[in-house]
Amino acid sequence: MAVVRDLRVLLRVRNFRRLLAVRLLSQSADGVYQVALAAYVVFSPERQTSAAALASAMAVLLLPYSLVGPFAGVLLDRWRRRQVFLYGNLTRAAMAAATAVLMVAAVPDWLFYVSALCVTAVNRFVLAGLSAALPRVVDAERLVMANSLSPTAGSLAAFAGGGLAFLVRLLGADSDAAVVLLGALLYLCSALTSLLMAPDLLGPDRSRARPRLGVALTGTARGLVAGLRHLAAPPRRKAAWALTSMTLMRFCYGALAVMVLMLCRYALTSNTEDGLRLLGLALGLSGAGFFAAAVVTPWMAGWLGPIRWITVCAGSAAVLELALGLPFATGPLLVAAFVLGLTTQGAKIATDTVVQSTVDDGFRGRIFSVYDVLFNVAFVGAAGVAALMLPPDGRSTALLIMVAVLHAAVAAAMAGSERRQMSPHRPCDTP
């Protein structure tokens, strides 16, 4: 199998193994921490969770990515990356332990959310640093391979960490605080693993002149604006349409995620433990849908083209969400979780391809920074809208219809965009 063979080749490189170990431990800790936080907010027996509280938790988990992400690189180019992994993970271990203490203490909710916010905010620096450090541990010939396998392994580690959190919680952990402490231990292990590498091994090169911090931050903001202008030009309209569609589909995914959480907590189960098991199963099937999308999309997008594949994904979601969701029953809900994972991730992979092939190389990084912001803000915004629409038990026909209409609109818009691109009467764009 090609993937296994490529990974075996990379694992022969000692410092790549060490950097990968830092990533796997760090992202598995992320998975543990995020599941523990969601379980505490939604499934604690002593808490009567509302959709608004769930939306607040999602904002805490995702907004740091949106607000800090575009500017993380400016600071990473000034700090030794090995030290970012060391002190960043030590900080997260300490703050995760503090979160566990707050879970068992009678403190205001805002203090708990501040602690969680600190943990997730540091994550953006660690993830960006892991990507930036790869060229320092593998040669140019293996870099593409490493860029493909390393983030994928990290995502699988996060998923495995989430599964471990569910397992520990269901097998007898007395509280979500105990699961959070497991995440803190994994963060600590990641920090200690980074000590296996020399402080200067991962860069950045200190001999290069760098602008002042204020100038660099201002330049980053201006670069994002320039990226938006580049995206608005006629030759990049296809990328603009794809990004808009993906943002709307991510919004739909977020709204349905909140609904599923509330259904698992109140409508489909009689107690919190059964609700947690059902949520774990739904998340597992959604993850299986993500994996299926990674297998199917290269073939489907190659056959239909990326834009048509996005159209198929959005149109399928529009039809199947209503058919599977309106009964508000466990079986159809689980099938819908798989379908939504497949269609949303399939559209995202196709969108990545459109952006990579359409946007000029000099603007690609900035466009993906904008993409990252849109992706996470859409999810948080969806949680806020769902909080306003959902009844206490999570059953909302109106929300399902709204999401189906949005998916149908995306499918229609992308189909129209493809027809305009293929029209023989359309004047040719010049780059």
QUIFENRA-V887809 format. One line per field, one symbol per residue. ss: DSSP state (2 for helix, 1 for strand, 0 for the rest). phi: phi as a letter, one per 20 degrees, with the letter a starting at -180 (. if undefined). burial: 1 if it has 9 or more other ideal C-beta (glycine too) atoms within 8 Angstrom, else 0. A space follows every 50 residues. Layout:
# QUIFENRA-V887809
ss->???
phi->???
burial->???
This chain:
# QUIFENRA-V887809
ss->02222222222002222222222222222222222222222220000000 22222222222222222222222222000022222222222222222222 22220000222222222222222222222222222200022222222222 22222222222222222222000002222222222222222222000000 00000000000022222222222222222222022222222222222222 22222222222222222000022222222222222222222222222222 22220222222222222222222220000222222222222222222222 22222222002222222222222222222222222222200000002222 2222222222222222222222000000000
phi->.fffffffffffegffgffffffffffffgfffffffffffddfgedefd fffffffffffdfggfeegfdffffffddffgffffffffffffffffff fffedecfgfffffffffffffgfffffffffegfecceffeffgfffef fffffffffffffffgfffeepffbfffffffffffgfffffffffdfge fenffffefcffgffffffffffffffffffffgfdffffffffffffff gfffffffffgffffcedcebffffffffgffffffffffffffeefgff fffengfffffffffffffffffeeffldfggffffffffffffffffff fgffffedefgfdfffffffgffggeffffffffffffeffgenecffff fgfffffffffffffffffffeffeeffedf
burial->00000110111010111111111111111111111111111111000010 10111111111111110111111111100111111111111111111111 11100000001110111111111111111111110111000110111111 10111011111111110111001001111111111111111011001000 11110000000010011011001101110110000111111111111111 11111111111111111110010111111111111111110111011001 10000111111111111111110110010001111111111111111111 10111001100011011111111111111111111110110001010011 1111111111101110110010000000000
